[in-house]
Amino acid sequence: MQEGAAANRIAVSPQGEAVVITTSGIVWYDLAGGIFDETPPGCASSVAAGSYSDPLAAPYADVWITGCGNVNNQGAKIFQLQNGTAWVQIPALHRRFR
């Protein structure tokens, strides 16, 4: 993430690792001390972060997003960043993370 970039949403894992979404929907996670790395390509409108000890978790947190794009009246598509390598759609729709 470039210096001076703006985050639109932020989530923090139980271990204190930050995951942010930029205003353009790109997801980044904090490697350490404010140094951020971009996740695999994807677009997010909201984010949640669980423990990195969870099964299939990315290296720094168990990251979940709702995708960008058209949201119908049933909700938005949900994705999990599995093993830090790919966003995998989870067969469910949700209106909002709480």
Summary of the structure (lengths in Angstrom):
residues: 98
radius of gyration: 12.6
end to end distance: 25.9
largest distance: 39.8
contacts: 278
relative contact order: 0.20
helix: 0%
strand: 53%
